[in-house]
Amino acid sequence: MKVQLKIKRSTNIINTIKYGKSLFFFPIYTYVLLYSNKRYPEGIKLIGTLVKKKNFKKSVHRNKIKRLLRSSFLCNKSILEEKKDKYKSYHIVFFIKELFYQISKKLINLLKKYFMK
């Protein structure tokens, strides 16, 4: 069974941004929406990435940032799994505002900070 990891529907992204908690460490906004076990007992864990075309003109750069975000999230997912007690399901949306350099090292460090909260 293949685990679905990406948020596919735009309504899920909009609801996560509207009703979720937001965290900001430059240049990444993170929105987290936690669901109780009553609503989704099977445990749905989805992530989404938003990268504006206005900030990153080439699709190669946008896709690279999305891949780096997804891979750094998967590397640090164990930190988040340790903290789950009453919340089994979540939607997380990463929103990149600006270009920054040394992207992979900073992303890994930023995601560790997110998950420690």
ZADO-1210 file (C-alpha; in nm, 4 decimals, padded with zeros to 6 digits):
<atoms>
<atom x="00.0000" y="00.0000" z="00.0000" code="MET" pos="1"/>
<atom x="00.1463" y="00.3320" z="-00.1057" code="LYS" pos="2"/>
<atom x="00.1199" y="00.6081" z="00.1519" code="VAL" pos="3"/>
<atom x="-00.0191" y="00.9348" z="00.0220" code="GLN" pos="4"/>
<atom x="00.2036" y="01.2201" z="00.1310" code="LEU" pos="5"/>
<atom x="00.1071" y="01.5245" z="-00.0766" code="LYS" pos="6"/>
<atom x="-00.1965" y="01.7436" z="-00.0276" code="ILE" pos="7"/>
<atom x="-00.3812" y="01.7126" z="-00.3579" code="LYS" pos="8"/>
<atom x="-00.6844" y="01.9368" z="-00.3125" code="ARG" pos="9"/>
<atom x="-00.6643" y="02.3136" z="-00.2995" code="SER" pos="10"/>
<atom x="-00.9445" y="02.3185" z="-00.0409" code="THR" pos="11"/>
<atom x="-00.7227" y="02.1272" z="00.2017" code="ASN" pos="12"/>
<atom x="-00.4446" y="02.3817" z="00.1532" code="ILE" pos="13"/>
<atom x="-00.6854" y="02.6727" z="00.2020" code="ILE" pos="14"/>
<atom x="-00.8331" y="02.5177" z="00.5174" code="ASN" pos="15"/>
<atom x="-00.4871" y="02.4505" z="00.6578" code="THR" pos="16"/>
<atom x="-00.3822" y="02.8115" z="00.6020" code="ILE" pos="17"/>
<atom x="-00.7119" y="02.9484" z="00.7364" code="LYS" pos="18"/>
<atom x="-00.7589" y="02.7342" z="01.0457" code="TYR" pos="19"/>
<atom x="-00.4120" y="02.5986" z="01.1212" code="GLY" pos="20"/>
<atom x="-00.1437" y="02.7337" z="01.3497" code="LYS" pos="21"/>
<atom x="00.1271" y="02.9312" z="01.1756" code="SER" pos="22"/>
<atom x="00.4993" y="02.9377" z="01.2440" code="LEU" pos="23"/>
<atom x="00.7533" y="03.1598" z="01.0742" code="PHE" pos="24"/>
<atom x="01.1272" y="03.1228" z="01.0502" code="PHE" pos="25"/>
<atom x="01.2679" y="03.3277" z="00.7647" code="PHE" pos="26"/>
<atom x="01.1927" y="03.2548" z="00.4760" code="PRO" pos="27"/>
<atom x="00.9452" y="02.9721" z="00.5442" code="ILE" pos="28"/>
<atom x="00.5904" y="03.0090" z="00.6692" code="TYR" pos="29"/>
<atom x="00.4538" y="02.6846" z="00.8056" code="THR" pos="30"/>
<atom x="00.0870" y="02.6155" z="00.8678" code="TYR" pos="31"/>
<atom x="-00.0076" y="02.3096" z="01.0728" code="VAL" pos="32"/>
<atom x="-00.3602" y="02.1772" z="01.1135" code="LEU" pos="33"/>
<atom x="-00.4008" y="01.8936" z="01.3632" code="LEU" pos="34"/>
<atom x="-00.6986" y="01.6603" z="01.3602" code="TYR" pos="35"/>
<atom x="-00.8225" y="01.4577" z="01.6547" code="SER" pos="36"/>
<atom x="-00.8355" y="01.0795" z="01.6439" code="ASN" pos="37"/>
<atom x="-01.2166" y="01.0905" z="01.6406" code="LYS" pos="38"/>
<atom x="-01.2295" y="01.2641" z="01.3031" code="ARG" pos="39"/>
<atom x="-00.9607" y="01.0574" z="01.1278" code="TYR" pos="40"/>
<atom x="-00.8945" y="00.7379" z="01.3247" code="PRO" pos="41"/>
<atom x="-00.6722" y="00.5904" z="01.0525" code="GLU" pos="42"/>
<atom x="-00.4193" y="00.8753" z="01.0777" code="GLY" pos="43"/>
<atom x="-00.3881" y="01.0947" z="00.7682" code="ILE" pos="44"/>
<atom x="-00.0529" y="01.2710" z="00.7377" code="LYS" pos="45"/>
<atom x="-00.0206" y="01.5100" z="00.4442" code="LEU" pos="46"/>
<atom x="00.2200" y="01.7878" z="00.3516" code="ILE" pos="47"/>
<atom x="00.1988" y="02.0578" z="00.0879" code="GLY" pos="48"/>
<atom x="00.4422" y="02.3133" z="-00.0493" code="THR" pos="49"/>
<atom x="00.3672" y="02.6536" z="-00.1973" code="LEU" pos="50"/>
<atom x="00.6336" y="02.8308" z="-00.4007" code="VAL" pos="51"/>
<atom x="00.5345" y="03.1452" z="-00.5895" code="LYS" pos="52"/>
<atom x="00.6201" y="03.1847" z="-00.9537" code="LYS" pos="53"/>
<atom x="00.6700" y="03.5540" z="-00.8836" code="LYS" pos="54"/>
<atom x="00.9662" y="03.4801" z="-00.6550" code="ASN" pos="55"/>
<atom x="01.1139" y="03.1865" z="-00.8480" code="PHE" pos="56"/>
<atom x="01.0862" y="03.2337" z="-01.2229" code="LYS" pos="57"/>
<atom x="01.2135" y="02.8959" z="-01.3386" code="LYS" pos="58"/>
<atom x="01.0180" y="02.5817" z="-01.2679" code="SER" pos="59"/>
<atom x="01.3447" y="02.3962" z="-01.2103" code="VAL" pos="60"/>
<atom x="01.4131" y="02.6126" z="-00.9054" code="HIS" pos="61"/>
<atom x="01.0582" y="02.5802" z="-00.7751" code="ARG" pos="62"/>
<atom x="01.0652" y="02.2026" z="-00.8082" code="ASN" pos="63"/>
<atom x="01.4063" y="02.1805" z="-00.6424" code="LYS" pos="64"/>
<atom x="01.2804" y="02.3756" z="-00.3421" code="ILE" pos="65"/>
<atom x="00.9740" y="02.1521" z="-00.3194" code="LYS" pos="66"/>
<atom x="01.1893" y="01.8390" z="-00.3334" code="ARG" pos="67"/>
<atom x="01.4233" y="01.9732" z="-00.0659" code="LEU" pos="68"/>
<atom x="01.1328" y="02.0637" z="00.1616" code="LEU" pos="69"/>
<atom x="00.9746" y="01.7222" z="00.1187" code="ARG" pos="70"/>
<atom x="01.2990" y="01.5328" z="00.1769" code="SER" pos="71"/>
<atom x="01.3992" y="01.7389" z="00.4811" code="SER" pos="72"/>
<atom x="01.0516" y="01.6845" z="00.6236" code="PHE" pos="73"/>
<atom x="01.0810" y="01.3090" z="00.5748" code="LEU" pos="74"/>
<atom x="01.4245" y="01.3063" z="00.7403" code="CYS" pos="75"/>
<atom x="01.2864" y="01.4819" z="01.0490" code="ASN" pos="76"/>
<atom x="00.9474" y="01.3131" z="01.0561" code="LYS" pos="77"/>
<atom x="01.0536" y="01.0908" z="01.3467" code="SER" pos="78"/>
<atom x="01.0684" y="01.3967" z="01.5753" code="ILE" pos="79"/>
<atom x="00.7060" y="01.4712" z="01.4955" code="LEU" pos="80"/>
<atom x="00.6012" y="01.1083" z="01.5370" code="GLU" pos="81"/>
<atom x="00.7425" y="01.1008" z="01.8926" code="GLU" pos="82"/>
<atom x="00.5236" y="01.3936" z="01.9971" code="LYS" pos="83"/>
<atom x="00.1938" y="01.2530" z="01.8768" code="LYS" pos="84"/>
<atom x="-00.0386" y="01.1511" z="02.1555" code="ASP" pos="85"/>
<atom x="-00.3918" y="01.2668" z="02.0885" code="LYS" pos="86"/>
<atom x="-00.3323" y="01.3903" z="01.7337" code="TYR" pos="87"/>
<atom x="-00.2725" y="01.1167" z="01.4814" code="LYS" pos="88"/>
<atom x="-00.3613" y="01.3154" z="01.1697" code="SER" pos="89"/>
<atom x="-00.2207" y="01.6407" z="01.0403" code="TYR" pos="90"/>
<atom x="-00.1867" y="01.8616" z="00.7348" code="HIS" pos="91"/>
<atom x="00.1271" y="02.0729" z="00.7023" code="ILE" pos="92"/>
<atom x="00.1759" y="02.3435" z="00.4384" code="VAL" pos="93"/>
<atom x="00.5157" y="02.5030" z="00.3761" code="PHE" pos="94"/>
<atom x="00.5091" y="02.8436" z="00.2066" code="PHE" pos="95"/>
<atom x="00.8405" y="02.9887" z="00.0836" code="ILE" pos="96"/>
<atom x="00.8484" y="03.3677" z="00.0605" code="LYS" pos="97"/>
<atom x="01.1939" y="03.4519" z="-00.0728" code="GLU" pos="98"/>
<atom x="01.5062" y="03.3046" z="-00.2206" code="LEU" pos="99"/>
<atom x="01.7860" y="03.2204" z="00.0195" code="PHE" pos="100"/>
<atom x="02.1209" y="03.0564" z="-00.0214" code="TYR" pos="101"/>
<atom x="02.2616" y="02.7346" z="00.1250" code="GLN" pos="102"/>
<atom x="01.9137" y="02.6038" z="00.0932" code="ILE" pos="103"/>
<atom x="01.9489" y="02.2434" z="00.2033" code="SER" pos="104"/>
<atom x="02.1387" y="02.3011" z="00.5296" code="LYS" pos="105"/>
<atom x="01.9066" y="02.5799" z="00.6393" code="LYS" pos="106"/>
<atom x="01.5959" y="02.3809" z="00.5550" code="LEU" pos="107"/>
<atom x="01.7028" y="02.0872" z="00.7662" code="ILE" pos="108"/>
<atom x="01.7832" y="02.3138" z="01.0617" code="ASN" pos="109"/>
<atom x="01.4586" y="02.5098" z="01.0253" code="LEU" pos="110"/>
<atom x="01.2461" y="02.1962" z="01.0131" code="LEU" pos="111"/>
<atom x="01.4132" y="02.0644" z="01.3271" code="LYS" pos="112"/>
<atom x="01.3186" y="02.3906" z="01.5014" code="LYS" pos="113"/>
<atom x="00.9583" y="02.3552" z="01.3819" code="TYR" pos="114"/>
<atom x="00.9183" y="02.0044" z="01.5095" code="PHE" pos="115"/>
<atom x="01.0726" y="02.0768" z="01.8481" code="MET" pos="116"/>
<atom x="00.7861" y="02.3207" z="01.9220" code="LYS" pos="117"/>
</atoms>
